[in-house]
């Protein structure tokens, strides 16, 4: 996956997670393309992976890591394993 977000998106995502090191995201699995965007201050993530066997969750973590400019090991799924709304944790730098 080659995903290069706009620098403004990375800055906005880091600002959302600055105080709590957490971010709530709305996920759409099985989308036509991988994408992270902000809609009215909420983070929306679209991934092409299907919602089976944790493939979509893995894709979300990978995509958010790329969007935040962080290694994948710094991003974790805290809540919402089978839900569309997920709580993502971001390790301190």
N, C-alpha and C positions, 0 to 999 in steps of 0.2 A: 504494500500500500504506500503510495507516494502522496502524502497530504501535506500541503504547505499553506497554512492559514495566513491570513493578512495579519500584520503586526498589531493592528488595532484590536483584532479579535483576541489575540493572546493577552494583550494588556487588559482588556475588559474581563476576560475569564479570571485572570490573576486577581483583579480587583474584587470580583465577586467572592472569591475564596480567601481573601487576605486575612480576615479576622478569625474565622472559625476553622480554616483549612478544610472546609467541606463545601460541596456544591450539589444542589439538586438539579437533576437533568431529566428531560422528557425524551424518551427513546422511541424511535420508529424503526423496527427491524424490517428486513426484506425490502428496503428502499431501492430506488434505481441507482443511487450513488451515495458515497460516504460524504457526510457534511456535518459541520458544527456551525450553529448560528444562534444569535440572540434575537429573541422575539419579545418585545415589551419587557426587557430585563430578565427574561427566563431563558435558560439554556436548552436548546433543542438539538438533539443528535440523531442523525439518520445514518443507518448502516445497511450495507447490502447483505450482511450475514443473516441467515434465518434464525428465528427464535427457538432453536432446538439445541439441546446438549450444551448450553452455555456459550454457543458460538457468537450470539449477538452481544452478550456481556463482555466477552473477550475482545470483540471488535470495538465496543464502546471504550473500553479501557485503553486500547491501542490508539484509537483516534483522539481521545482526550489528551493522552500523553504527548502526541504529536502537536496538538493544538496549543498545549501549555509549554511546549519546549522542554519537557521533562522526560526522564526514562520511565519506561512502563512500570518498573518496580515501585515507583513513587505514587502510583495511582491505585486505589483499591475500592472495591464495591462494598459499602458499609450496610446498605439496606436496599431491598427491592429486587432481589434475584429474579423473580418471575413477573415483576410489575413493570409498567411503562415508566413510572416515575421512580427514579433511582437516586440514592444518596451516595455520592462519591467522596472519598477521602483523599486528601493530597498531603503527602509527607512534607515536613518542613525541609527547606533547602540546607 
